[in-house]
């Protein structure tokens, strides 16, 4: 498309519904309830970590029973030591949506990875990675000087970022130099939210309730065998950069490594506390990300998101009528 976006939704297919919100807000349970009550819905995961095989408990993946009952997509695509970028996710979702449409079923996107969701809804054209270029740029300590170089090569991209925002400046230069194409030519970026056929519904609980639900979920995951799952991962090949940063896994991997090395810290309790802290901070960032999107219809609940199931069903019925 002319603005640096491309089409991911199949032509002629009924557009998906998207259920969004923070981690531990009850999105998945509401999506399952909707699928059960309609009978013509399949679920598409929009979670950057559920794509990894063997990372089941800590990513709150749907159970085998749930997946046998309702068809799920974009789960267990790659091993956790394999790279998986946003453009790979886009292709996987496009394939899933085409498959769902070919069987005359309806798609519900479910997840809280905001960038991945927006990449699908808005059809971002995601530039590739050029690690050798990035490594060379990282040798330059003066970020403002790098921004000046970007301003010469791609003035529009440079005007969209602060001169001292090193991550964005280096990424823009990496793409411009590595691809031979201006970074700005890939589109206007995440700040632009155009009209979309995808109807987004957000599930919103009070922040203290989400904080309590996060802690409770980790407690249950420990009961379900989260530590053993992490130990199996630790015995395998090194995890990819993305997988190794997964919430909960990074902290428990540090604990397991310490145990193998004979070090007393971090203890399991320390690792769990850090995982809860990081996940609560992540939930706050998710809330801020989704709050910026005016296209989302919010359903607020005090304690139990299931209280809004009837309203979600009515929104879905109107969307697909």
C-alpha positions as CSV (number, residue, x, y, z in Angstrom):
1,X,0.0,0.0,0.0
2,X,1.2,3.5,-0.7
3,X,1.5,4.6,3.0
4,X,3.8,1.7,3.9
5,X,1.1,-0.6,5.1
6,X,-0.1,-3.8,3.6
7,X,-3.2,-6.0,3.7
8,X,-3.3,-8.9,6.2
9,X,-7.0,-9.6,6.2
10,X,-8.4,-11.8,3.5
11,X,-10.5,-10.1,0.8
12,X,-14.2,-10.7,1.3
13,X,-13.8,-12.3,4.8
14,X,-15.8,-11.0,7.7
15,X,-13.4,-8.9,9.8
16,X,-12.1,-10.2,13.1
17,X,-13.1,-9.0,16.5
18,X,-10.2,-8.3,18.8
19,X,-10.3,-8.7,22.6
20,X,-7.5,-6.7,24.2
21,X,-6.4,-5.7,27.7
22,X,-3.6,-6.1,30.2
23,X,-2.1,-9.4,31.3
24,X,-4.3,-11.3,33.8
25,X,-7.4,-9.2,32.9
26,X,-9.4,-12.2,31.8
27,X,-9.3,-11.8,28.1
28,X,-8.8,-15.4,27.3
29,X,-11.6,-16.7,29.5
30,X,-14.0,-14.1,27.9
31,X,-12.9,-15.2,24.5
32,X,-13.5,-18.8,25.3
33,X,-17.0,-17.9,26.7
34,X,-17.8,-16.1,23.4
35,X,-16.6,-19.0,21.3
36,X,-18.6,-21.5,23.3
37,X,-21.8,-19.5,23.1
38,X,-21.5,-18.7,19.4
39,X,-20.2,-22.0,18.0
40,X,-18.7,-20.4,14.9
41,X,-15.6,-18.7,16.4
42,X,-11.9,-19.6,16.4
43,X,-9.3,-17.8,18.5
44,X,-6.1,-16.3,17.2
45,X,-3.5,-15.6,19.9
46,X,-1.8,-12.2,19.9
47,X,0.9,-13.0,22.4
48,X,4.6,-12.7,21.6
49,X,5.5,-15.6,23.9
50,X,2.8,-18.2,23.2
51,X,4.4,-18.8,19.8
52,X,7.2,-20.7,21.6
53,X,6.9,-24.5,22.1
54,X,7.6,-25.7,25.6
55,X,6.8,-22.3,27.2
56,X,3.3,-23.3,28.3
57,X,2.7,-22.6,32.0
58,X,4.5,-19.3,32.3
59,X,2.8,-17.9,29.2
60,X,-0.7,-19.0,30.4
61,X,-1.3,-20.9,27.2
62,X,-4.7,-22.4,26.7
63,X,-4.9,-25.9,28.0
64,X,-5.0,-29.0,25.8
65,X,-8.6,-29.4,26.7
66,X,-9.5,-25.8,25.7
67,X,-7.6,-26.2,22.4
68,X,-9.5,-29.4,21.7
69,X,-12.8,-27.7,22.4
70,X,-12.1,-24.5,20.5
71,X,-9.6,-24.2,17.6
72,X,-6.7,-21.9,18.5
73,X,-4.1,-20.4,16.1
74,X,-0.6,-18.9,16.3
75,X,0.5,-21.0,19.2
76,X,3.5,-23.3,19.4
77,X,5.0,-22.1,16.1
78,X,8.8,-22.2,16.8
79,X,11.2,-23.5,19.4
80,X,12.3,-20.9,22.0
81,X,15.8,-20.8,20.8
82,X,14.7,-19.8,17.3
83,X,14.3,-16.1,16.4
84,X,10.8,-14.8,15.9
85,X,10.1,-11.2,14.9
86,X,7.0,-9.2,14.3
87,X,7.0,-9.8,10.5
88,X,6.9,-13.6,11.2
89,X,3.9,-13.1,13.5
90,X,2.2,-11.1,10.8
91,X,2.6,-13.9,8.3
92,X,1.3,-16.5,10.8
93,X,-1.8,-14.4,11.6
94,X,-2.4,-13.8,7.9
95,X,-2.3,-17.6,7.3
96,X,-4.6,-18.2,10.2
97,X,-7.1,-15.7,9.1
98,X,-7.2,-17.1,5.6
99,X,-7.7,-20.6,7.0
100,X,-10.5,-19.5,9.2
101,X,-12.2,-17.6,6.4
102,X,-11.9,-20.6,4.0
103,X,-14.0,-22.6,6.5
104,X,-16.5,-19.8,6.9
105,X,-15.7,-19.4,10.5
106,X,-15.2,-16.1,12.5
107,X,-11.9,-15.0,13.9
108,X,-11.3,-13.4,17.3
109,X,-7.9,-12.0,18.0
110,X,-7.0,-12.3,21.7
111,X,-4.0,-10.9,23.4
112,X,-2.1,-8.1,25.1
113,X,1.0,-7.6,22.9
114,X,0.1,-4.2,21.7
115,X,2.7,-3.9,18.9
116,X,1.9,-7.3,17.5
117,X,-1.8,-6.5,17.5
118,X,-1.4,-3.2,15.9
119,X,0.9,-4.7,13.3
120,X,-2.0,-6.9,12.3
121,X,-4.8,-4.4,12.5
122,X,-3.0,-1.6,10.8
123,X,-1.0,-3.8,8.4
124,X,2.4,-2.4,9.3
125,X,5.2,-3.2,6.9
126,X,7.9,-4.3,9.3
127,X,11.5,-3.7,8.2
128,X,14.0,-6.5,8.6
129,X,17.0,-6.7,11.0
130,X,20.6,-5.9,10.0
131,X,22.7,-7.0,13.0
132,X,26.1,-6.2,11.5
133,X,24.9,-2.6,10.7
134,X,23.5,-2.3,14.2
135,X,26.7,-3.5,15.8
136,X,28.7,-1.0,13.9
137,X,26.3,1.9,14.9
138,X,26.5,0.9,18.5
139,X,30.2,1.7,18.5
140,X,29.3,5.3,18.2
141,X,28.6,6.7,21.7
142,X,27.3,10.1,20.5
143,X,23.6,9.5,19.9
144,X,23.0,13.1,18.8
145,X,25.7,12.6,16.1
146,X,23.9,9.5,15.0
147,X,20.7,11.5,14.8
148,X,22.5,14.1,12.7
149,X,23.5,11.3,10.3
150,X,19.9,10.1,10.2
151,X,18.7,13.6,9.4
152,X,20.9,13.7,6.3
153,X,19.8,10.3,5.1
154,X,16.1,10.4,6.1
155,X,15.0,13.8,7.4
156,X,11.4,12.7,7.9
157,X,12.4,9.8,10.2
158,X,14.7,12.1,12.1
159,X,11.9,14.6,12.7
160,X,9.8,11.9,14.3
161,X,12.2,11.2,17.2
162,X,14.1,12.9,19.8
163,X,17.9,13.3,19.0
164,X,18.8,11.5,22.3
165,X,16.4,8.5,21.9
166,X,19.2,6.1,21.2
167,X,17.1,3.0,20.6
168,X,14.9,4.6,17.9
169,X,17.8,6.5,16.3
170,X,20.0,3.4,15.9
171,X,17.0,1.3,14.7
172,X,16.1,3.9,12.0
173,X,19.7,4.1,10.8
174,X,20.1,0.3,10.9
175,X,17.1,0.0,8.5
176,X,18.1,2.9,6.3
177,X,21.7,1.7,5.9
178,X,20.9,-2.0,5.8
179,X,18.0,-2.0,3.4
180,X,19.1,0.9,1.3
181,X,15.6,2.3,1.8
182,X,14.5,5.2,4.1
183,X,13.2,4.1,7.4
184,X,10.2,6.5,7.0
185,X,9.1,4.8,3.8
186,X,7.9,1.8,5.9
187,X,5.0,3.9,7.2
188,X,3.9,6.5,9.7
189,X,4.6,4.3,12.8
190,X,2.5,3.2,15.7
191,X,1.3,6.7,16.6
192,X,-1.0,6.7,13.6
193,X,-4.2,4.7,14.1
194,X,-6.3,4.7,10.9
195,X,-9.8,3.4,10.5
196,X,-9.9,-0.4,10.6
197,X,-12.5,-3.1,9.9
198,X,-11.4,-4.9,13.0
199,X,-13.6,-4.1,16.0
200,X,-11.5,-3.9,19.2
201,X,-13.0,-4.5,22.6
202,X,-11.0,-3.9,25.7
203,X,-11.4,-5.6,29.1
204,X,-10.5,-3.3,31.9
205,X,-10.2,-4.1,35.6
206,X,-9.1,-1.7,38.4
207,X,-5.3,-1.7,38.6
208,X,-5.2,-3.1,42.2
209,X,-7.4,-6.0,41.0
210,X,-5.0,-6.8,38.2
211,X,-2.1,-6.6,40.5
212,X,-3.7,-9.2,42.8
213,X,-4.6,-11.4,39.9
214,X,-1.0,-11.3,38.6
215,X,0.3,-12.5,42.0
216,X,-2.4,-15.2,42.2
217,X,-1.6,-16.5,38.7
218,X,2.1,-16.9,39.5
219,X,1.2,-18.8,42.7
220,X,-0.9,-21.2,40.6
221,X,1.7,-21.5,38.0
222,X,4.2,-22.7,40.6
223,X,1.7,-25.3,41.7
224,X,1.3,-26.3,38.0
225,X,5.0,-27.0,37.6
226,X,6.5,-23.7,36.3
227,X,9.9,-24.3,37.9
228,X,10.1,-27.8,36.2
229,X,9.2,-26.2,32.9
230,X,12.0,-23.6,33.3
231,X,14.5,-26.3,34.3
232,X,13.7,-28.2,31.1
233,X,14.3,-25.0,29.1
234,X,17.6,-24.4,31.0
235,X,18.8,-27.8,30.0
236,X,18.3,-27.1,26.2
237,X,19.9,-24.7,23.7
238,X,20.3,-21.0,24.7
239,X,17.0,-19.2,24.4
240,X,16.5,-16.5,21.8
241,X,16.9,-12.9,22.9
242,X,13.1,-12.5,22.9
243,X,12.2,-15.7,24.6
244,X,14.8,-15.2,27.3
245,X,13.2,-12.0,28.3
246,X,9.7,-13.5,28.9
247,X,8.1,-12.4,32.1
248,X,8.6,-15.0,34.8
249,X,11.0,-17.0,32.7
250,X,13.9,-14.6,33.0
251,X,13.6,-14.5,36.8
252,X,13.2,-18.3,37.2
253,X,16.0,-19.0,34.8
254,X,18.3,-16.8,37.0
255,X,17.1,-18.8,40.0
256,X,17.7,-22.2,38.3
257,X,21.2,-21.1,37.1
258,X,22.1,-20.0,40.6
259,X,21.0,-23.3,42.0
260,X,23.0,-25.2,39.5
261,X,26.1,-23.1,40.4
262,X,25.6,-23.6,44.1
263,X,24.7,-20.0,44.8
264,X,21.9,-19.3,47.4
265,X,20.5,-16.3,45.6
266,X,18.2,-15.5,44.0
267,X,16.0,-17.8,46.0
268,X,12.7,-19.0,44.5
269,X,10.9,-16.4,46.6
270,X,13.2,-13.6,45.3
271,X,12.6,-14.7,41.7
272,X,8.9,-14.8,42.2
273,X,8.8,-11.4,43.8
274,X,10.8,-9.9,40.9
275,X,8.5,-11.6,38.4
276,X,5.4,-10.2,40.0
277,X,7.0,-6.7,40.2
278,X,8.0,-6.8,36.5
279,X,4.7,-8.2,35.4
280,X,2.7,-5.5,37.3
281,X,4.9,-2.8,35.6
282,X,4.3,-4.5,32.2
283,X,0.5,-4.4,32.9
284,X,0.8,-0.6,33.5
285,X,2.6,-0.2,30.2
286,X,-0.1,-2.3,28.4
287,X,-2.8,-0.2,29.9
288,X,-1.1,3.0,28.7
289,X,-0.6,1.6,25.2
290,X,-4.2,0.6,24.7
291,X,-5.5,3.7,26.3
292,X,-3.9,5.7,23.4
293,X,-6.0,3.8,20.8
294,X,-9.4,5.6,20.4
295,X,-10.8,2.7,18.4
296,X,-11.1,0.4,21.4
297,X,-14.5,0.0,23.1
298,X,-13.9,-0.6,26.8
299,X,-15.9,-2.9,29.1
300,X,-15.1,-2.2,32.7
301,X,-15.6,-4.7,35.5
302,X,-15.0,-4.4,39.2
303,X,-13.7,-7.9,40.0
304,X,-14.8,-10.6,37.5
305,X,-14.5,-9.9,33.7
306,X,-17.1,-12.6,33.2
307,X,-19.7,-10.1,34.3
308,X,-19.4,-8.4,30.9
309,X,-19.8,-11.6,28.8
310,X,-23.3,-10.7,27.7
311,X,-22.2,-7.3,26.5
312,X,-19.3,-8.8,24.6
313,X,-21.6,-11.2,23.0
314,X,-23.9,-8.4,21.9
315,X,-21.0,-6.4,20.5
316,X,-19.8,-9.5,18.5
317,X,-23.3,-10.1,17.2
318,X,-23.6,-6.5,16.0
319,X,-20.1,-6.6,14.4
320,X,-20.8,-9.7,12.4
321,X,-24.4,-8.9,11.5
